Amino acid sequence: MQKIATKVFVWASVAFAVIGMIMVLTTDQNTGPRPIMLRFLFASVIVILTSFALSVASKYLNGKS
């Protein structure tokens, strides 16, 4: 479980970085960021936080059941 959560965390972090760079490079000063890009960014944050929590919980609860 911990290995899967760690892989998801790494890939979601990469996605967050790519989406963030795309937002920075394509944002127009007059219109602001595109709403779809903001949704992708927030979705990647949710996945990052969830997978991090699962990874940490799995590490500390491993063998405690």
C-alpha positions in Angstrom: 0.0 0.0 0.0 2.8 2.4 0.9 4.6 1.8 -2.4 1.5 2.5 -4.4 0.7 5.6 -2.5 4.3 6.8 -2.9 4.1 6.3 -6.7 0.8 8.1 -6.9 2.3 11.0 -4.8 5.3 11.3 -7.1 3.3 11.2 -10.3 0.7 13.7 -8.9 3.6 16.0 -7.9 5.0 15.9 -11.4 1.5 16.6 -12.8 1.2 19.6 -10.4 4.5 21.0 -11.6 3.6 20.6 -15.3 0.1 22.1 -14.8 1.6 24.9 -12.8 4.2 25.7 -15.4 1.6 25.6 -18.2 -0.6 28.0 -16.1 2.3 30.4 -15.6 3.4 30.3 -19.3 -0.1 30.6 -20.8 -1.8 33.0 -18.3 -2.7 36.4 -19.9 -2.4 39.4 -17.7 -5.8 40.7 -18.8 -7.9 37.6 -18.4 -6.1 35.6 -15.7 -5.7 31.9 -15.4 -8.1 29.6 -17.3 -10.7 27.9 -15.0 -10.0 24.4 -16.4 -6.4 24.7 -15.6 -7.3 25.8 -12.0 -9.5 22.7 -11.7 -6.6 20.5 -12.9 -4.3 22.2 -10.4 -6.6 21.8 -7.5 -7.4 18.1 -8.5 -3.7 17.4 -8.5 -3.3 19.0 -5.0 -6.1 16.8 -3.7 -4.5 13.7 -5.1 -1.1 14.8 -3.6 -2.5 15.3 -0.1 -4.5 12.1 -0.2 -1.7 10.0 -1.4 0.7 11.6 1.1 -1.7 10.9 4.0 -2.1 7.3 2.9 1.6 6.8 2.6 2.3 8.2 6.0 -0.6 6.2 7.6 0.6 3.0 5.9 4.1 3.6 7.2 3.0 4.0 10.8 0.2 1.5 10.8 2.1 -1.3 9.1 1.8 -4.4 11.3 -0.2 -2.7 14.0 -3.5 -4.4 13.3 
